[in-house]
Amino acid sequence: MKAIKFFASILVAALFVNVASATTPKKGGKKPVTLAVDTKSSKIHWLAKKVTGQHEGTIGLTSGSLVSDGKTVTGGDFVIDMKSIVCTDIADADYNKKFIGHITTGDFFEVEKFPTATFKITKVAGGNITGDLTMHGVTKSITFPAKVTMTGGKASATASIPVDRTDFGVKYGSKKFFDSIGDKAIDDVFNLDITLVAGK
């Protein structure tokens, strides 16, 4: 009987050790840290082209965060303020206002109805980031190369992201949908150059 109790106690001890080792983080492992995006230091530059030229400008961030393991970024998300779109290459104030009015209303991004766009990182593999971009009420998964650096508990990430607006239901001026549009065509793809700065 004593032998049975002895072996039973050994079995219980072994189970306890196994459970403890499974739930205790390995030495040297770091818990993920969430870093708040500095919306003032972070920047988004946009560039859109058409047959007869191009326009560019900036757009602001409402909020965001990056998740880090101490060495690199492993996740995160951010919110873009679609109402903050600015065009920087049209000097004439009236024309600039008209242009912004056009791209923020029904023909393009409908910012009153869709005031924000969001991006949520779903995968980081090597130098590529994959995530869900939600814009104009549509969510699509996109993948793009990014450069990420970690210094003193702060993270910075830069990327140049081509976005096909027609994937998000923005069809105005697209040859894909209007064959006879000629030199009034607007490129389907516009580019977002993003710099994110985040820290505790």
N, C-alpha and C positions, 0 to 999 in steps of 0.2 A: 504493500500500500504506500509506504514511504517512497519507494522507487517511482511509483506512478505520479505522486505529487511532485517529486523532484523534476521529472521530465516535463510535467505540465507547466511548472514554473519557468523552466528554460524556454519552452515554446512561447509562453506569454511574453517573456522578456525579448525574445527574438522578434516577435511581431511588433512590439513597441519600438524597438530600434529601427525596423524597416519603415514604419509609419513616420517616425521622427525624421529619418534621413530623407524621405520623399517630400516632406513638407518644409524642411529647413533649406533656405537658399544656399547654394554652393559658395564656398569662400571665394571672395574676389568678384562675385556677381553683383551687379548694381541694379537697383530698382529703377524702372523708367522714370524720368523726370519730365514734367510738363513745363515748358517755357512759354511765357506770354509774348506774343508778337508785338513789337513796338510799332504801332501804326503810323507814327510820325517819321520814323527812320526808314521804314519799309516803303518800297516804291513799285508802282506798276505803270509801265509805259506801253501804250498800244500803237499799232501801225496798221492802217487799212489801205489797200491799193485798189485802183480802178484803171480802166483802159487809158484814161486821159490824165492820170496823176495819182496822188496819194494824199492822205491826211494822217496826222498823228497827234498824240496828246497823252494825258495821264488820267488815272482813275484811282480813287482812294480805297483804303481798307477800313472796314468797320471794326473788325476784331479778328483774332486768330491765335493759334497756339501750335507749337512744335513739340513733339515728344522725342526725347533723346535718351540713349543708353550710356551717355557720357563720352562716347566716341563719335557717334554720328546720329543723324536724325532717323527715327524709325517710324514715325507717324505724325499726325497733326491735321489741322484743318484751318481754313480761314474764310472770312466773309468779305465779299467785295461790295462796295456801295455803288450801285449802278446809277444813282442820282448824282454822283460826283464827277461824271465824265466831263473832261475838259479837252478842247482842241487847242493846240499850241502853235499851229502853223498858219492860221487864218488871221491876218492882222486887222481886217475890216470888222469892226465890232458888230455891225448889223448882220453881215453875212455869217460871222461866227455864231451868233445867236440863232440864226435860221438853221444853220447846219446842225448844231447841237439839238435844236428842237426837232429836227427831222429824225436823227438817229436814236432819240430817246422816246419817240412816240410809236404809233401803230405800225409803220413800215419796218421798223427795226426792233428795238429792245423793250418797248412798252414799260418804261421804268416805273410808272405809276402802279401798274399791275404787278410787276416783278421788280421790286426795288433793290433786291440783292441777288448776287450770284454766290455760290459756295463751291469750295473744293475740299474734298476729304481724302487724305492719303490712305490707300488700301494696301500698298505694297512698296517696299524699297528693296531693289535688287541691284547691287553694284552701283553704277552711276545713274540708274534709271529710277524714276518715280512713277508709280501708277496710282490713279485716284479717280474719284467720281466728281465730275464737274456738273453742277446744276446751274442752268442759265435759261432764262425765258421759259421757265416751267418744265424744262426737259433735263434729264440726267443721263450723261454719257461717261463711260470709262475712257480715260485718255492716258497715254504713256509718253514720257518725254525725258531727255537727259537733264540732269541737274548737278550743280556743284555745291557741295555742302561742307562747311568748315565749323569746327568746334574750338573755341578759345576761351579759357577761363570761365567756364560755365555758361557761356553765351553761344548761340548758334546763328549762323547766317547761311542762307541758301539763295542761289541765283539760277534762273532758268529762262530759256526762250521757248515759249509754247505756241505752236501754230494751232489755231482753233478754226474749224470749219463751221461757220455760222449756220449753214443750212441744216447741219445735224441737230440744231436746236430750234428749228422752225423759223429761222429768219431768212426769207427767200427773196426779198426785194432786190432787184437789179442783178439777179443771178442768171447766167447763161444756162445753167442746169435746168431752169424752169421757164426761161423766156428766151427762146432761140433767136428771135429777130431783134433783140435789144441793141445789137451793134456796139458802137463806141460808148454807149451809156452803161455798159456792163460794169459791175463792181465785183472784185474778186471774192470768191466764197470764203477764202481763208484769210483771217487777220492774225496778227502776231501780238502776243503779250510777253514783254520782257519784265520779269518779276525779280525783285530783290526783297527777301524777307530777313528781318533782324529780330531775334528773340532772346529773352533772358528771364531770370527769376524775378 
